[in-house]
Amino acid sequence: MTGPGFLPVRQLVLVDLLSMMLSVHPGQRVLIGIDGVDGAGKSRLAAELVALAPHVAGREVRSVSIDGFHHPRARRHARGTGPETFYQDSYDYEAFRASVLRPFRVGEDYVPAVHDVRTDHAVSPAPVTASDDALLLVDGIFLRRPELAAEWDATLLVLVPLSVSVPRGNARFEGRPEGADDPAHEANARYVGGQQLYLQQARLHPPTWILDNTDLQRPALLEPDPEEPQWLELP
């Protein structure tokens, strides 16, 4: 229950999370990866944190999505449509480094996207200027993969069980086959299988923070525990 003087649980938790993020490398530009399966709520979360930032501290927070760096569909499916190609061929990481990571690190403007996955067309948005001590939140899947792990100053895992994330993710698309909200449905084999391949490698790079985002109204910050690493397996 909320009332005068009381903030919703979600906002309180996100203020705590943002405060931890803002404490990373004061005075420097910071890159934070927001990782998690499709449908975990990563993009919404990044947008909420950006909106909260002016009310929490005097440090600029911006966001960008790895989804703006998909390979064209023909490239993504050139070697088939199985889990391996989902994990290996979905994103153009060199374009992401050249457009976002490298310029942001050296204090230059960055380009937030090069490809629109919905239209399957290249895009050329205007470069974005950020302050010298800005935080850039990057949301997306596969962000703790070995070839990206060293790029982040910190990472957040948005933890959601597949029984919740699959229907949540599917709600964005029309024409899904009957029963496709079941993670075990064949329509999800490419995506669930790709996440399983990813987690086999991501286990070497544990997240800095974990947010259980199963209940959108009452998320919970969890402590990453090396003795009981819930982030190792698909929830």
C-alpha positions in Angstrom: 0.0 0.0 0.0 1.2 3.5 -0.8 0.1 6.9 0.3 1.3 10.4 1.0 5.0 10.3 1.8 5.4 6.7 0.6 7.1 5.6 -2.6 6.2 2.4 -4.5 8.5 -0.5 -3.7 9.9 -0.5 -7.3 10.9 3.1 -7.1 12.6 2.6 -3.7 14.6 -0.4 -5.0 15.6 1.3 -8.2 16.8 4.3 -6.2 19.1 2.0 -4.2 20.3 0.3 -7.4 21.0 3.6 -9.1 22.9 4.9 -6.0 25.2 1.9 -6.3 25.7 2.5 -10.0 26.5 6.2 -9.4 29.2 5.3 -6.9 31.3 3.5 -9.6 34.4 5.5 -10.5 33.3 9.0 -9.5 34.5 11.7 -11.9 35.0 9.3 -14.8 32.8 8.0 -17.6 31.4 4.6 -16.7 30.0 1.7 -18.8 27.5 -0.5 -17.1 26.0 -3.6 -18.8 22.4 -4.5 -18.0 22.3 -8.2 -18.9 19.4 -10.8 -18.9 17.3 -13.0 -21.0 14.8 -11.7 -23.6 11.7 -10.4 -21.7 13.5 -9.7 -18.5 12.7 -6.0 -18.6 16.1 -4.7 -19.3 15.2 -1.8 -21.6 12.3 -0.6 -19.4 14.7 -0.7 -16.4 17.4 1.3 -18.2 14.8 3.9 -19.1 13.5 4.1 -15.5 17.1 4.6 -14.2 17.7 7.4 -16.7 14.5 9.1 -15.6 15.4 8.7 -11.9 18.9 10.0 -12.2 18.2 13.8 -12.1 16.4 13.2 -8.7 19.1 11.0 -7.2 22.5 12.7 -7.9 24.1 15.3 -10.1 25.6 12.9 -12.5 24.4 12.3 -16.0 23.0 8.8 -16.9 22.3 7.8 -20.4 21.3 4.5 -22.0 21.8 2.6 -25.3 20.6 -0.9 -26.3 22.7 -3.6 -28.0 19.6 -4.2 -30.1 20.7 -1.3 -32.2 23.7 -3.3 -33.3 22.0 -6.4 -34.8 23.5 -7.9 -37.9 21.1 -7.8 -40.9 18.7 -10.7 -40.9 20.5 -12.4 -43.8 23.7 -12.4 -41.8 22.0 -13.6 -38.6 20.5 -16.6 -40.4 23.2 -17.4 -43.0 24.4 -20.4 -41.0 21.0 -21.6 -40.0 18.4 -20.7 -37.3 19.6 -22.9 -34.4 20.8 -21.8 -30.9 24.5 -21.6 -32.0 23.7 -18.9 -34.6 21.5 -17.0 -32.3 24.4 -16.7 -29.8 27.2 -16.3 -32.3 25.7 -14.3 -35.2 23.1 -12.0 -33.8 25.2 -8.9 -33.1 27.9 -6.8 -34.7 30.2 -6.3 -31.8 32.9 -4.5 -33.8 30.3 -1.9 -34.9 29.2 -1.6 -31.3 32.8 -1.0 -30.2 33.5 1.5 -32.9 30.3 3.4 -32.5 29.8 3.3 -28.7 32.5 1.8 -26.5 35.6 3.4 -27.9 34.3 6.9 -28.4 32.6 7.0 -25.1 35.7 5.9 -23.2 37.8 8.7 -24.7 35.3 11.4 -24.1 33.8 11.7 -27.6 30.3 11.6 -28.9 28.9 8.1 -29.5 26.4 6.8 -32.1 23.6 4.8 -30.4 22.6 2.5 -33.2 23.6 1.3 -36.7 20.7 -1.1 -37.5 16.9 -1.3 -37.0 16.1 -4.9 -36.3 12.4 -4.4 -37.0 12.8 -3.0 -40.5 16.1 -4.7 -41.1 17.6 -1.5 -42.4 20.7 0.4 -41.6 20.2 3.6 -39.6 22.3 6.7 -38.9 21.1 8.5 -35.8 22.8 11.7 -34.7 25.8 11.3 -32.4 25.1 11.7 -28.7 27.1 14.0 -26.4 27.7 13.0 -22.8 29.3 14.7 -19.9 32.9 13.8 -18.7 31.6 11.7 -15.8 28.5 10.2 -17.4 27.2 6.7 -16.8 26.2 4.9 -19.9 23.8 2.0 -19.3 23.9 -0.7 -22.1 21.0 -3.1 -22.0 20.9 -6.4 -23.9 21.4 -10.1 -24.0 24.8 -11.8 -24.0 26.6 -8.9 -22.4 28.9 -10.9 -20.1 30.2 -13.1 -23.0 34.0 -13.4 -22.9 34.7 -10.9 -25.8 32.7 -8.2 -24.0 33.3 -8.9 -20.3 36.3 -6.6 -20.0 34.4 -3.7 -21.5 32.2 -3.0 -18.4 33.0 -1.2 -15.2 30.1 -3.1 -13.6 27.3 -5.3 -14.7 23.7 -5.9 -13.6 21.9 -9.2 -14.2 18.2 -8.8 -14.5 17.0 -12.2 -13.2 13.6 -13.5 -14.4 12.5 -17.2 -14.7 11.8 -18.3 -18.3 8.2 -19.1 -17.3 7.8 -15.3 -16.9 10.2 -13.9 -19.4 9.1 -15.9 -22.4 5.4 -14.8 -22.2 6.5 -11.3 -21.4 8.9 -11.2 -24.4 6.3 -12.8 -26.7 3.8 -10.2 -25.9 5.8 -7.8 -28.1 5.1 -9.9 -31.2 2.0 -10.9 -33.1 1.3 -14.2 -34.7 3.1 -16.4 -32.2 1.9 -20.1 -32.4 -0.4 -21.6 -29.8 1.5 -22.7 -26.8 4.6 -20.6 -27.5 4.5 -19.1 -24.1 5.9 -22.4 -22.8 9.7 -22.1 -22.7 9.9 -25.7 -23.9 7.9 -25.0 -27.1 9.8 -25.6 -30.3 9.3 -21.9 -31.3 11.6 -21.0 -28.4 14.3 -23.5 -29.1 16.6 -21.1 -30.8 16.4 -18.5 -28.1 16.4 -20.7 -25.0 19.2 -22.8 -26.4 21.2 -19.8 -27.3 20.9 -18.5 -23.7 22.1 -21.9 -22.4 25.2 -21.7 -24.6 25.8 -18.2 -23.4 25.6 -19.1 -19.7 28.2 -21.8 -20.1 30.7 -19.0 -20.9 29.2 -16.2 -18.8 29.8 -18.2 -15.6 33.4 -17.0 -15.7 32.2 -13.4 -15.4 29.7 -13.0 -12.5 27.6 -9.9 -12.3 28.3 -7.0 -10.0 24.6 -6.8 -8.9 21.5 -9.0 -9.4 18.0 -7.6 -9.7 15.1 -10.1 -9.4 12.6 -8.5 -11.7 10.0 -11.3 -11.7 7.4 -9.1 -10.0 7.6 -5.8 -11.8 6.0 -4.0 -8.8 8.3 -5.5 -6.2 11.7 -6.2 -7.6 14.5 -7.3 -5.2 18.2 -6.7 -5.2 20.1 -9.9 -4.5 23.7 -10.3 -3.4 25.8 -12.3 -5.9 27.0 -15.3 -3.8 30.0 -17.3 -5.2 28.9 -20.2 -2.9 25.4 -20.3 -4.3 25.6 -18.7 -7.7 22.0 -18.5 -8.9 23.2 -16.6 -11.9 24.8 -19.7 -13.4 21.7 -21.4 -14.6 18.6 -20.3 -16.5 16.0 -19.5 -13.9 
